[in-house]
Amino acid sequence: MGRSRIVRLWVISLVVASCGTARMYQGPALPAGRVSSIDEKDLRVFKVDFGVAPEATRLELLPGDRVLTIGRSHPLMTEAETRLRVHVCLRMLGGHAYLLRPIFSGATWSPEFIDENTQTVIRAWPVNLADLDCPPRPPRVPPPVVAAAPGSSGTPAVAPPESTVPPAAPAPPPAEAGAAAPVAPTPAPVAATPAPPAPAPVRAAVDNEAPRRPARSLEEEDVADYRPGTGIGFDTGFAFGGKSLVHATFTDGSTDDLAAGEGLILNVTGAATLFWLSDAVGFGVGGQIGLKYRSVGASNASISFTRFPAVVFGQMVAPATPRGSFLLRAGAEKDLGASISGDGDAAGVDVSLSSNLGFMGELGFWYRLSNNGAMTGTLRFTRVQYSAAGGNVDGTSGAVLLGVLWDPR
């Protein structure tokens, strides 16, 4: 299996057939007797011959020696358990179906393959990762020589590796005439070495597992492990809307309004999405603290409106592609330190305002940029009111925001 074949299988692995079956070969569907198949139980084949394998109820492959990258797959697993992978070689026969399931030893596990045609366990062997290929399968250790004991009822006994009977003593030299014949010493009795017990019969593996649930296909192994919606970063944008606070008229006859909802936005954001319903949708919480600023004026005077929005929200993340997800947020906003101030000819303007506890809603996307980087793009609606000695002012606004985040996981 050369590298060119590995590249070809990488492309093939992205093709998912209907009815939950993924074909890992090119061309039309082959008869069942000319392909091999793998069913999974609590384990998943992430790669075949180092090409990404889609998630499906069954994988169909061409017979031969195959390099399989295997990991556990369960919605209640921790992140560390999800990222653990093992690489093995398996010889697959045409027309045979194989069940893949984990065998546990304490806190560790190893993959076990059962040939569902013969109901026997199939031996896998390690992969040569340096050559990206299956090494030759190691030969089996031959069983010990077995012979039936003479006169027995046919029960086999394992022959000892070396004889336990000492060699016969050499014959004494012939006695001279008239001399007394020497008496041969009586050999000490030799204890018979008991034959080791016969090996226990091998119990045939029985496939009584229920079929596993279908799952979505993903593009890459590291993307398959990635769950969006968690990160620390910042976003920026511009808000518009709200009632007019200040109406400015310039010497050239033009005018400008300072609206209660307008302003440049700079936010520091933190979010965590820890609860997932399978891989389809995740739920989390987050918060923001930021600056919202807007100014109108000319060379001789200007008036600005400054506030520091504090937001807490709940969010829902729904992956739509291997890297992109829909993002929905809703929560509460309170603008702290709201004030209107002036300078130049308007230096006497200094008004403090307070805001009520308002509503914030956002709709947009979450896109993964790298292993630890992501970006967001959202449309935000905010409903908030400001109050001062003169009454209330509606600060309801819409905003467009772009953000970048770093995922520490």
Residue pairs with C-beta under 8 A, 6 or more apart in sequence:
1 49
1 64
1 65
1 67
1 133
1 134
2 133
3 132
5 49
6 49
6 50
6 51
6 132
7 51
8 26
8 51
9 24
9 48
9 49
9 50
9 51
10 50
10 51
10 52
11 51
12 23
12 24
12 25
12 26
12 51
13 22
13 24
13 47
13 48
13 51
13 52
13 53
13 54
14 52
14 54
14 217
14 219
15 22
15 23
16 22
16 54
16 56
16 217
17 23
17 29
17 56
17 60
19 57
20 56
20 57
20 58
20 214
21 56
21 57
21 58
21 59
21 60
22 53
22 54
22 56
22 58
22 59
22 60
22 217
23 29
23 60
24 48
24 51
24 53
24 59
24 60
24 61
24 62
25 35
25 60
25 61
25 62
32 95
33 94
33 95
34 62
34 63
34 94
34 95
35 60
35 61
35 62
35 63
35 94
35 95
36 60
36 61
36 62
36 63
36 92
36 93
36 94
36 95
36 96
36 97
36 98
37 58
37 59
37 60
37 61
37 96
37 97
37 98
38 45
38 58
38 59
38 61
38 97
38 98
38 99
38 100
39 57
39 58
39 97
39 98
39 99
39 100
39 116
39 211
39 212
40 73
40 99
40 100
40 101
40 212
41 99
41 100
41 101
41 102
41 209
41 212
42 72
42 73
42 74
42 101
42 102
42 212
43 70
43 71
43 72
43 73
43 100
43 101
43 102
43 111
44 55
44 70
44 71
44 72
44 73
44 215
45 53
45 59
45 68
45 69
45 70
45 100
46 52
46 53
46 69
46 70
46 71
46 85
46 221
46 224
47 53
47 67
47 68
47 69
47 221
48 59
48 61
48 66
48 67
48 68
48 69
49 66
49 67
50 67
50 69
50 132
52 218
52 219
52 220
52 221
53 59
54 217
54 218
55 73
55 214
55 215
55 216
55 217
55 218
56 214
56 215
56 217
57 211
57 212
57 214
61 92
63 92
63 93
63 94
64 91
64 92
65 89
65 90
65 91
65 92
65 134
65 137
66 89
66 90
66 91
66 92
66 134
67 87
67 88
67 89
67 127
67 132
67 133
67 134
68 87
68 88
68 89
68 90
68 124
69 85
69 86
69 87
69 221
70 85
70 86
70 87
70 88
70 100
70 111
71 82
71 83
71 84
71 85
71 86
72 81
72 82
72 84
72 102
72 109
73 82
73 215
75 276
75 277
75 278
75 279
79 225
79 409
82 225
83 225
85 221
86 110
86 111
87 126
87 127
87 129
88 111
88 124
88 125
88 126
88 127
89 124
89 125
89 126
89 127
89 134
89 135
89 137
90 98
90 113
90 122
90 124
91 122
91 137
92 98
93 115
95 117
96 115
96 116
96 117
97 115
97 116
97 117
98 113
98 114
98 115
98 116
98 122
99 113
99 114
99 116
99 207
99 209
100 111
100 112
100 113
101 111
101 112
101 114
101 209
102 109
102 110
102 111
102 112
103 109
103 110
103 111
103 112
111 124
112 121
112 205
113 121
113 122
113 124
114 120
114 121
114 122
114 205
114 207
115 121
115 122
116 207
119 204
119 205
119 206
119 207
120 204
120 205
121 205
125 135
125 137
125 138
126 135
127 133
127 134
127 135
128 134
128 135
143 199
144 158
144 159
145 158
145 159
146 156
146 157
146 158
146 159
146 198
147 156
147 157
147 159
148 154
148 155
148 156
148 157
149 155
149 157
149 195
155 198
156 198
157 195
157 196
157 198
158 195
158 196
158 198
160 193
160 195
164 190
164 193
165 190
166 190
169 185
169 187
172 182
172 184
175 181
175 182
215 279
216 279
216 280
218 224
218 322
219 321
219 322
219 323
220 322
222 371
223 322
223 323
223 368
224 322
226 368
227 273
227 276
227 279
227 282
228 273
228 282
228 317
228 319
228 325
228 366
228 368
228 374
229 271
229 272
229 273
229 282
229 284
229 315
229 317
229 325
229 327
229 366
230 271
230 272
230 273
230 274
230 284
230 407
230 409
231 269
231 270
231 271
231 374
231 405
231 406
231 407
231 408
232 269
232 270
232 405
232 406
232 408
233 268
233 269
233 403
233 404
233 405
233 406
234 266
234 267
234 268
234 269
234 403
234 404
235 265
235 267
235 269
235 376
235 378
235 401
235 402
235 403
235 404
236 264
236 265
236 266
236 267
236 401
236 402
236 403
237 264
237 265
237 380
237 399
237 400
237 401
237 402
238 262
238 263
238 264
238 265
238 399
238 400
239 261
239 262
239 263
239 265
239 292
239 380
239 382
239 397
239 398
239 399
240 259
240 261
240 262
240 397
240 398
240 399
241 259
241 261
241 262
241 396
241 397
241 398
242 259
242 260
242 261
242 262
242 393
242 394
242 395
242 396
242 397
243 259
243 260
243 261
243 393
243 394
243 395
244 257
244 258
244 259
244 260
245 257
245 258
245 259
245 260
245 305
245 340
245 393
246 257
246 258
246 296
246 303
246 305
246 340
247 255
247 256
247 257
247 258
248 255
248 256
248 257
248 258
248 296
248 297
248 298
248 303
249 255
250 256
250 298
251 298
256 296
257 296
258 294
258 295
258 296
258 303
258 304
258 305
258 340
259 294
260 305
260 386
260 393
260 394
260 395
260 397
261 382
261 394
261 395
261 396
261 397
261 398
262 294
262 305
262 397
263 292
263 293
263 294
263 305
263 307
264 292
264 293
264 294
265 290
265 291
265 292
265 309
265 399
265 401
266 290
266 291
267 288
267 289
267 290
267 291
267 309
267 311
267 401
267 403
268 288
268 289
268 290
269 286
269 287
269 288
269 403
269 405
270 286
270 287
270 288
271 284
271 285
271 286
271 287
271 315
271 405
272 284
272 285
272 286
273 282
273 283
273 284
273 315
273 317
274 282
274 284
275 282
275 283
275 284
276 282
276 283
277 283
279 319
280 318
280 319
281 316
281 317
281 318
282 316
282 317
282 318
283 314
283 315
283 316
283 317
284 314
284 315
284 317
285 312
285 313
285 314
285 315
286 312
286 313
286 314
286 315
286 329
287 310
287 311
287 312
287 313
288 309
288 310
288 311
288 313
289 308
289 309
289 310
289 311
290 308
290 309
290 311
291 306
291 307
291 308
292 306
292 307
292 308
292 309
292 335
293 304
293 305
293 306
294 304
294 305
295 302
295 303
295 304
295 305
296 302
296 303
296 304
297 303
297 304
297 344
297 346
300 344
300 345
301 342
301 343
301 344
301 345
301 346
301 347
302 342
302 343
302 344
302 346
303 340
303 341
303 342
303 346
303 349
304 340
304 341
304 342
305 338
305 339
305 340
306 337
306 338
306 339
306 341
307 335
307 336
307 337
307 338
307 339
307 353
307 355
308 335
308 336
308 337
309 333
309 334
309 335
309 336
309 382
310 333
310 334
310 335
310 336
311 331
311 332
311 333
311 360
312 331
312 332
313 329
313 330
313 331
313 332
313 360
313 362
314 329
314 330
314 331
315 327
315 328
315 329
316 327
316 328
316 329
317 325
317 326
317 327
317 328
317 366
318 325
318 326
318 328
319 325
320 326
323 367
323 368
324 365
324 366
324 367
324 368
325 365
325 366
325 367
326 364
326 365
326 366
327 362
327 363
327 364
327 365
327 366
327 376
327 378
328 362
328 363
329 360
329 361
329 362
329 363
329 378
330 359
330 360
330 361
330 362
331 359
331 360
332 357
332 358
332 359
332 360
333 357
333 358
333 359
333 360
333 382
333 384
334 355
334 356
334 357
334 358
334 384
335 355
335 358
335 384
335 386
335 395
336 355
338 352
338 353
338 354
338 355
338 386
339 350
339 351
339 352
339 353
340 349
340 350
340 351
340 353
341 349
341 350
341 351
342 348
342 349
342 350
351 388
352 388
353 386
353 387
353 388
353 393
354 386
354 387
354 388
355 384
355 385
355 386
355 387
355 395
356 384
356 385
356 387
358 382
358 383
358 384
358 385
358 395
359 382
359 383
359 384
360 380
360 381
360 382
360 383
361 380
361 381
362 378
362 379
362 380
362 381
362 401
363 378
363 379
364 376
364 377
364 378
364 379
364 401
365 376
365 377
365 378
366 374
366 375
366 376
367 374
367 375
367 376
367 377
368 374
369 375
369 404
372 406
372 407
372 408
372 409
373 404
373 405
373 406
373 407
374 404
374 405
374 407
375 402
375 403
375 404
375 405
376 401
376 402
376 403
376 404
376 405
377 401
377 402
377 403
378 400
378 401
378 403
379 398
379 399
379 400
379 401
380 398
380 399
380 400
380 401
381 397
381 398
381 399
382 395
382 396
382 397
382 398
382 399
383 396
384 395
384 396
385 392
385 393
385 394
385 395
386 392
386 393
386 395
387 393
